[in-house]
Amino acid sequence: MEQLSGIVPETTSAEADERRLLRLILYDALASETMGTLSTGVFLVGFAVALGAGNFAIGVLAAVPFCVQLLQIPAVFLVERWRARRDICVWSTAVGRTFLLGGAAAPLLGRPFSIVTLIVSLAIYQAMAAIAGCAWNSWMRDLVPSSKLGRFFGRRTTATTALSVTVALLGGVLVDSWKRYVPGQTVFGYSILFMISALIGFLGVYLLRITPDSPMAAAEKTTNPFALLVAPLREANFRRLIVFLSSWSFAANLAAPFFTVYMLKTLGYSMTTVLAFTIASQLSNLAALGLWGTLIDRFSNKAVLEIAAPLFLACTFAWTFTGLPWVQPAIIFLLAVIHILMGIATAGVGLASGNIAMKLSPAGQATAYLAANSVISACFAAAAPILGGLFADFFASHQLTLAFTWTGGEKDVTVQVLNFQSWTFYFGITCVLGLYSLHRLSFVQEPSGTTDRLVLRELLLEARRWSVHSLSSAAGLLRIVRLPATGSSAHKRSV
């Protein structure tokens, strides 16, 4: 009895420490999500457009987060040398988030310095985030218990997605209110968002600082830093994964960064309308997280990718129809459907692609493997929007049309089936490249996999069981958030 009484307080104390640890990680994620929502995505594109940025500048802004991932190479060396992951993470985030204030001050400088200042500020902010992310990934890999990794990060992703919807809505209200009450100075509304983003980012730095550290084990011998990054490329299966993720990153980022630009400039929608579509996409993303997470735990990441990735490509191809004359009366509904389905697809691709890279990384070598994957994929992802911006003017002056003509009646009838011009060229090219990427995925081996047909059947059964009504209601969203993960905990969700 004495032995049992001595065990209970120790266990209770350990559980309490673990709960506090997970809460701190969650709170940091919420702060980082708020910061990112207000300083990237739709708001960043709107800020750049308000400053008068051209297509190439917008392409560079879209490429910056990927370009700076090259810093993960020295970051790996820094982590292995210093072996103080929390300190690296805290100092890097603190320095980087300070430059969000520089971005907020960009409108004060006037063109073209304002655009250059915004790009440079975002580049430094993202560069520091890349260094911090390298340390953070390895830190979390050892800090969070393996038995809870999948469920915790799945719920964490759900919580941050729900928060991003709310923050985006409030940010849109602020920008529109500023535009209404301070006409002619819309750009300063975005500056306010950037200042708020920086302040919330500093709260995240504090949360990281008080999160318990997980010291790295002492290195038995000095390792050649170059060998750390070469090792993942020597492992055949992980190399095949890198080829898939790299080609997918290039294909997706050739089109995705310009969806907002296309709606603002070509289709002429207001920021409020674009934000409404974005929120619809985020809500569908949130609703689908539980479904995809369950399928990942029950089957495999690869199986989910083979369902979610083609859906993403189908949605991208659907963007090419938005320029057809006969679609215009129903274009608002088409865009709504595209955003909802793309949100569902992105949830599956995001969870599975990030998770499979972590799953196939050997324990104790996650830093090098994840960094190698991130760096190579980021290079391809960065090249795509830059090339898109460079060739935007070329495609803007060219057009490719496929039409069917009916003759022989009172008058000839011609119906356009496809009409590629300007940005829609990129949407079509993305689909072709995406099909090649899916071909490369077929060579990746993942333990506990299953067949596409079985996964598709299970997906349809799950969707039927939840029903469209429950997915679109508040009760349905709550149900998804509380949905317990099933299957092996080895199928971890994405960080």
Buried (B, 14 or more C-beta within 10 A) or exposed (E): EEEEEEEEEEEEEEEEEBEEBBEBBBBBBBBBBBBBBBBBBBBBBBBBBBBEBBBBBBBBBBBBBBBBBBBBBEBBBBBBEEBBBBBBBBBBBBBBBBBBBBBBBBBEBEEEEBBEBBBBBBBBBBBBBBBBBBBBBBBBBBBBEEEBBBBBBBBBBBBBBBBBBEBBBBBBEBBBEBBEEEEEEBBBBBBBBBBBBBEBBBBBBBBBBEBEEBEBEEEEEEEEBEEBBEBBEEBEEBBBBBBBBBBBBBBBBBBBBBBBBBBBBBBEBEBEBBBBBBBBBBBBBBBBBBBBBBBBBBBBBBBBBBBBBBBBBBBBBBBBBBBBEEBEEEBEEBBBEBBBBBBBBBBBBBBBBBBBBBBBBEEEBBBBBBBBBBBBBBBBBBBBBBBBBEBBEEBBEEEEEEEEEEEEEEEEEEEBEBBBBBBBBBBBBBBEBBEEBBEBBEEBEBEBBBEEEEBEEBBEEBBEEBEEEBBEEEEBBEBBBEBEBEBEBEBBBBB
